[in-house]
Amino acid sequence: MKNRNLLLPLLICFISISTKAAQTNVEINGTISNATAHTVYLQTFENDKKKLLDSTNVKKNGAFSFKINVTKKNFYALSLSGTNDKDIALLILDNKKENSKITFNSNVENFSTIYNVEGSRECDIIESYVKIITNYQQIRNLETEKFQAAKDQLIKKTSQKKIDSIDQNFKKIRNEFIAKNQYSLAIIITASSLNPQQDLAQYQKIRDGLLKSAPESDYQIAFSKQVTQIENQLAEQKKQEQEKEALKNLTAIGSLAPELNFNNPEGKLITLKSLRGNYVLIDFWASWCKPCRMENPNVVKLYNQYKEKGFTVYSVSLDNSVERWKAAIKQDGLSWENHVSDLKQWRTEATKIYGFRGIPYTVLLDKEGKIIAKNLRGQALEKKLAEIFEN
């Protein structure tokens, strides 16, 4: 994988819009070895795509040149005919006079990955990072090929450790690079190798640097919006995880089962607490749930086997039709009286209280209403009840 696949899509996301400002004539002079008969294109990024500004033929000695009016600091790209459209050499051109002469040198074989730029610190930073990421990808690809070719599991395991080490070393180098060049517009290209789930601190460091060094840049504005979205997404994920953990603790083994109080098909309220003194199987099911209906004969068998010993079932239906609910109760022979539902399907309060995401789902309670097992069915439920009532 070449760096082009990482850097180009990133820049397309952060579009620059031209504004009136002081202009500076910038000269780009360069050589591309072995590129005779090729054409060099100078492009910028605008309206969600690359925009061609100029083109020129490479001379016999590999030389080429451009002159361009630059009104503000912005990303530009050099590309070469006969190569992949995504093979680009990134530049940052500025309207400052001290950056008015840029020298670019490369070769046709490695046009977008091995090149040298002089005359601009921003271009130097891009060049340095391209070398870092290209070297990383080459080393990683070689080790990945070894991993894929290996048939021995021990060799695979060793190779995977090397890949993990290569990744960690790259992240260390990348993070140090970001810290060193935080206040350069060029640093935005490092975001192509960041993971929103793992690298929020690096996103924030880049954003904070751009806010100081390029507060009015369209790239800064777009990047800051992206970071805000990432922060919001991660905050929401954290909130959901905390809620999930809270539910998990609420229904932990040994804890008192949270109360449920819903109506039966005739509209009579039946509370879970009213069944204290019995071993209770809370059975979350629905008439439309095929696995639930397949499990029902097993629950019926166990109810009939142990009902005289203090076992009962509290069936919570995720139906929205009383008729279909009542029909399923009759068809499956669910003879216990404790059938309840709020007829809200997956919007039922029961899913929020007990935190399950699929049915059938069961929770087994002791006589005091404490949870002793969860999600038992089939032989597992049969074995657990045998432990309780047969010993």
Beta strands, then each sheet from edge to edge (+ up, - down):
strand 1: 24-33
strand 2: 39-46
strand 3: 49-57
strand 4: 63-70
strand 5: 74-80
strand 6: 88-93
strand 7: 101-107
strand 8: 116-118
strand 9: 261-263
strand 10: 269-271
strand 11: 279-285
strand 12: 311-317
strand 13: 339-340
strand 14: 361-365
strand 15: 371-374
sheet 1: 4+ 1- 7- 8+
sheet 2: 3+ 2- 5+ 6-
sheet 3: 9+ 10-
sheet 4: 13+ 12+ 11+ 14- 15+
end
